Amino acid sequence: MRVLLAGATGAIGLPLLSALAAAGHETIAIIRDPAKRRLVEERGALPVIADVMDRDGLLRAVDGHPADVVMHQATALRDASPRLRPDDPTLALRDKGTEQLLRAARLVGARRFVTQSLITGYGYRDHGDRILTEDDVFGLHVGNVGDLVADSSVATERQVFTADGIEGIALRYGMFYGRNAFSDMFADLMRKRAPVLPRGRTGTTCFIHVNDAAAAAVAAMEHGRAGQAYNIVDDQPTSWRDFLTTVARTHGTPRPVVTPRWLIRLAVPYLGCLMIDTTMRISHAKATRDLGWTPAYRNLREGLAAG
């Protein structure tokens, strides 16, 4: 298949380019920075220069490049504010960006659309020991800043599921780790200043290595059912305490400093609701059954140890 990929040079995009090429697919990679042409060409893709948020520029760039599938993996995590605001660029990419890419899909003749969503759409609260599946309520508001992220996941899913003539599929990813992903961003922060760890119990969530996330995207493109969402997580939920200490040990950074919970909530509200208030355990059984996909790395420790 011919794939139009947005977010081709991101943490998932680069391994996804390699995974698509290995599976025999042809990729047209949307990139903003012309200096990254070679980066995508080395992975077998054809670069086109465009900004997903610039509707007219995007449509001009992809015109004349027919495709069967559009994949939306575009984020702007490194441009985000640690306090998370409504104008966060990644939130805009999931809402307005999805709208622009659906226009591009119609222009290039794509009938299938795979979009990036997040497990945090299940709600930033303590879900206890219950295992969450795709049948659980998604887009749950709990009254904290995390509702903005949940809303953005709902926005992208709703658009691709209801688009006329488009087979929409959503991948509800766990927290990304691996090269250039969330774990590397935390390691960079740890090198610059003493990392913080909430006093007492931390929340628990599910992670996914970027290589496993890329493999799931290819499997969803090939085998996913239209109008369906799939949880893409590894096998073993991890507490934020274990996440921070494992990242510090793997990257050789200072160990986290224990900090009062109220101070974290005050200084970085989003990090507070994510690390302190949220506990979720997610099943990937549906993705395994429908897509034939399982994570190569069972847990965070295993994936980081593999480099």
PEPE-V69087 format. One record per residue. PHI is phi in whole degrees, 0 to 359 (NA if undefined). PSI is psi as a letter, one per 40 degrees, with the letter a starting at -180 (999 if undefined). Layout:
BEGIN
phi psi
PHI PSI
PHI PSI
END
This chain:
BEGIN
phi psi
NA i
262 h
240 h
261 h
248 h
261 h
89 f
290 d
253 e
276 a
300 d
272 d
303 d
294 d
295 d
291 d
303 d
294 d
293 d
295 d
296 d
296 d
273 e
88 e
265 i
257 h
240 h
254 h
259 h
276 h
229 i
272 d
261 h
301 d
293 e
262 e
307 d
297 d
301 d
275 d
296 d
296 e
257 e
84 e
253 i
262 h
279 i
232 h
268 h
193 i
255 h
304 d
278 e
259 g
303 d
294 d
295 d
296 d
294 d
296 d
293 d
268 e
301 h
91 e
240 g
301 i
215 i
267 d
222 i
247 h
244 h
254 h
238 f
280 h
222 i
220 f
297 d
285 e
262 e
281 i
278 h
296 e
267 e
59 h
242 i
300 d
268 e
304 h
295 d
290 d
300 d
295 d
295 d
284 d
265 c
296 d
298 d
297 d
301 d
294 d
289 d
294 d
299 d
297 d
301 d
293 d
294 d
270 e
85 e
286 h
252 e
234 i
221 h
250 h
240 i
273 h
238 a
220 i
294 e
294 e
297 e
286 e
113 h
276 g
211 i
277 h
272 e
71 a
271 e
294 h
275 h
272 i
234 i
295 e
278 e
284 i
301 h
240 h
91 f
292 h
270 h
237 e
88 f
233 i
297 d
297 e
302 d
298 d
289 d
301 d
298 d
292 d
292 d
298 d
299 d
289 d
296 d
301 d
295 d
283 d
287 d
254 e
290 h
297 h
74 e
241 h
270 g
269 h
226 h
242 h
251 h
271 g
283 i
284 a
290 h
283 i
219 i
119 a
301 h
65 e
256 a
305 d
295 d
293 d
297 d
293 d
298 d
298 d
296 d
295 d
288 d
273 d
207 i
298 h
291 i
249 i
226 h
298 i
291 h
85 a
291 i
254 i
288 i
229 i
214 a
247 i
246 i
207 h
289 i
299 d
293 d
292 d
297 d
295 d
298 d
294 d
296 d
295 d
297 d
293 d
299 d
277 d
233 e
293 i
266 h
301 h
79 e
247 i
250 i
229 h
284 h
240 g
220 i
274 a
276 d
233 h
303 i
230 h
284 i
293 d
298 d
294 d
301 d
295 d
289 d
291 d
297 d
299 d
292 d
292 d
265 e
68 f
261 i
301 i
287 i
298 i
260 h
291 h
229 i
304 i
297 d
298 d
290 d
295 d
298 d
286 d
283 d
224 g
305 d
294 d
298 d
296 d
289 d
285 d
272 d
253 d
271 e
253 h
228 h
214 h
239 h
241 i
261 h
254 f
300 d
294 d
296 d
294 d
290 d
276 d
258 e
70 f
250 h
222 i
290 h
290 d
253 h
289 d
206 i
300 d
299 d
294 d
292 d
292 d
296 d
281 e
81 999
END
